[in-house]
Each structure stands twice: as C-alpha cells, then as structure tokens.
Amino acid sequence: MRIRYSLVAGAATVVAVAGVASAAPGDTTVTFSVSGGSLAISVPGSASLGGGAPGNSISGQLGNVTVTDARALLTAAWTASVTSTSFKTGGGTTAETVPTSAVSYWSGTASATTGLGTFTPGQATAGQAQTLDTSRVAYSLSGGTGDNSATWNPTLVIAIPASAVNGTYTGTVTHSIA
C-alpha cells in the first residue's frame, strides 16, 4: 500500500492508495490422444522379367514394395520377409519347372524412407542376392519411433535350367510383414 501526503491550503490530507491486486493463477489440464494405425505392406500386382534361353539367367525389378508403419509406437520395429513358389509352365513336369533354388532376390537400398530408425536392406547389392528356397529378410526397421515407411524396388534373378522347355513360366513372389 502506498501512502501519499499532500498539503492543500494549510491542511494536511492523507490519502491511502491501494495497489491493484493480482488474481491467483488458474491451471487448465489439457489432454489429447494419438491414434495408432496399422502395419501394412503393398506390392506390385504383377511383373514380367522378359525371356531367356535354357542355361542362361534373366533378371528384372519387380516394382516398388512399400512398408507403411502407422502404429505410432514408442519403439517401432518390423521385418519384411520374401518367399517364392517355383515357376511352372504347361503341366509342371520337371522340365516345365524352375525350382525356388534357381530364383534369387536382392532388395537393394531404399528409394524412399520416412520417420526415425535404422532401415536395413536384406540384400543391399546384387552380390548379396539370396535364393528363395526359404524365407528371406527383404527389409527391416529397428530402433524406430512413431510412424515410418520404406520403399524399395527388388530385383529377381532366374537361373533358367538347361533342361527347361519352351513356355511362359508363372510363379508367385510373396512379401510379408511382421
């Protein structure tokens, strides 16, 4: 409180002036939620590798494979795996079949990634290609946080058996995510 003294025509006047009182602070608790989505993989519907003669190899890229992790996890990790069926033509006899041991895969490096974490190709180079006679790691994420994604364009290499016969061979390459 301030006290002010003033002298008016010989009389003393005392005026008390109170300072402006401040209001007590008011707190508001605010909440919100972050919604997690799903872990998904998208692959091309089909791919053609062209053709080749018996005893030779052919190769080609399958098209973009994309993993999208929208789970918004504190510790995000996933592994994309790849397998293949054998490739067959006609009645699927031995001469009409390219076995999975003759089908090789390499993921290459990612063409795009989003989010945080360590993105690791299963096979970064052609020299690291692996046969698809068993499930193989195509790509993985470790040490991630929140949402993330990776896109790569893998290469398939087919070693055409010397005994292969003329025809259009069809098989299925399956990518899965966990």
VENLINLIN-V258571 format. One record per backbone hydrogen bond with DSSP energy under -1.0 kcal/mol. CO is the residue of the C=O (numbers start at 1). NH is the residue of the N-H. E is the energy in kcal/mol with one decimal. If there is no record, write none. Layout:
BEGIN
CO | NH | E
CO | NH | E
END
This chain:
BEGIN
2 | 17 | -2.4
4 | 15 | -2.1
6 | 13 | -2.3
8 | 11 | -2.1
11 | 8 | -2.4
13 | 6 | -1.8
15 | 4 | -2.3
17 | 2 | -2.2
38 | 70 | -2.7
40 | 68 | -2.7
42 | 66 | -2.4
53 | 56 | -1.9
56 | 160 | -2.5
58 | 158 | -3.2
60 | 156 | -2.8
65 | 152 | -2.2
66 | 42 | -2.6
67 | 150 | -1.9
68 | 40 | -2.5
69 | 148 | -2.1
70 | 37 | -4.6
73 | 146 | -3.7
76 | 144 | -2.4
78 | 141 | -2.6
79 | 178 | -1.8
80 | 138 | -3.4
80 | 139 | -1.4
81 | 176 | -2.3
82 | 136 | -2.4
83 | 174 | -2.4
87 | 98 | -3.3
88 | 170 | -2.5
89 | 92 | -2.2
94 | 97 | -1.3
95 | 165 | -1.7
96 | 89 | -2.0
98 | 87 | -2.7
99 | 102 | -2.1
100 | 103 | -1.5
102 | 159 | -2.8
103 | 132 | -2.8
104 | 157 | -2.7
105 | 130 | -2.4
106 | 155 | -2.9
112 | 151 | -2.5
114 | 149 | -1.8
118 | 142 | -1.7
120 | 140 | -1.8
123 | 108 | -2.9
125 | 128 | -1.6
126 | 129 | -1.7
130 | 105 | -2.4
136 | 82 | -2.5
138 | 122 | -2.6
139 | 80 | -3.3
140 | 120 | -2.8
141 | 78 | -1.6
142 | 118 | -3.2
144 | 76 | -2.7
148 | 69 | -2.9
149 | 114 | -2.2
150 | 67 | -2.5
151 | 111 | -2.6
151 | 112 | -1.4
152 | 65 | -3.2
154 | 62 | -2.5
155 | 106 | -2.0
156 | 60 | -1.8
157 | 104 | -3.2
158 | 58 | -2.2
160 | 55 | -1.5
161 | 164 | -1.7
170 | 88 | -2.2
172 | 85 | -2.0
174 | 83 | -2.2
176 | 81 | -2.6
END
